[in-house]
Amino acid sequence: MPRSIQEILDHADELAKRFEDYEPTGSDERPVEEYLLERAALARARSERQILDAVVAARAAGIPWVRIGELLGTSAQAAQQRYGTVVEQV
């Protein structure tokens, strides 16, 4: 939806005022450890997605499960059990 420059400036001024007037409360804070755990879980999920994408690409390129298992630090059978169903769906 197109907006005028004045509407955009007015909205920016409103947001700036809300930011300047904001007073944090105790419920806004959380322990650093909780934040770090959340970040670690997100990083693990992203890493697992990267591995999955790489395994799909490796299989599409004809790389055998034995080699994939070696690169993942596991056996061919374990790699195929974990990622085989996803590779078959692609």
C-alpha positions in Angstrom: 0.0 0.0 0.0 1.7 3.3 -1.1 2.2 5.9 1.6 3.3 9.4 1.4 6.6 10.6 2.6 4.9 12.5 5.4 3.1 9.4 6.6 6.4 7.5 6.7 8.1 10.3 8.6 5.2 10.5 11.1 5.4 6.8 11.6 9.1 7.0 12.2 8.6 9.8 14.7 6.0 7.7 16.5 8.3 4.7 16.7 11.2 6.9 17.9 9.0 8.3 20.7 7.9 4.8 21.8 11.5 3.7 21.9 12.6 6.8 23.9 9.7 6.5 26.4 10.1 2.7 26.9 10.8 1.6 30.4 11.9 -2.0 30.8 10.3 -4.2 33.4 11.5 -7.3 35.2 9.6 -9.6 32.8 11.6 -8.2 29.9 14.8 -9.7 31.2 15.9 -13.3 31.0 19.0 -15.1 32.2 22.0 -15.1 29.8 22.1 -18.9 30.1 18.6 -19.2 28.7 19.5 -17.0 25.7 22.7 -18.9 25.1 20.8 -22.2 25.2 18.3 -20.9 22.7 21.0 -19.8 20.4 22.8 -23.1 20.6 19.6 -25.0 19.8 19.0 -22.8 16.8 22.6 -23.3 15.6 22.3 -27.0 16.0 19.1 -27.0 13.9 20.8 -24.9 11.2 23.8 -27.3 11.2 21.6 -30.3 10.8 19.8 -28.7 7.9 23.2 -28.0 6.2 24.2 -31.6 6.7 20.9 -32.8 5.3 21.3 -30.6 2.2 24.9 -31.7 1.8 23.9 -35.4 2.0 21.2 -34.9 -0.6 23.7 -33.2 -2.9 26.3 -35.8 -2.3 23.9 -38.7 -3.1 22.7 -36.8 -6.2 26.4 -36.6 -7.3 26.8 -40.3 -6.8 28.8 -40.3 -3.7 28.4 -43.7 -2.0 27.0 -44.1 1.5 30.3 -45.5 2.7 32.0 -42.2 1.9 29.2 -40.1 3.4 29.4 -42.1 6.6 33.1 -41.6 6.8 32.7 -37.8 6.3 30.0 -37.8 9.0 32.1 -39.9 11.4 29.7 -42.8 11.3 29.1 -46.0 9.4 27.5 -46.1 5.9 24.5 -48.0 7.4 24.0 -45.3 10.2 24.2 -42.5 7.6 21.8 -44.2 5.3 19.3 -44.9 8.1 19.4 -41.3 9.3 19.3 -39.5 5.9 18.2 -42.2 3.4 14.5 -41.6 3.6 14.9 -37.8 3.0 17.2 -38.5 0.0 14.7 -40.9 -1.5 11.9 -38.2 -1.2 13.9 -35.6 -3.2 
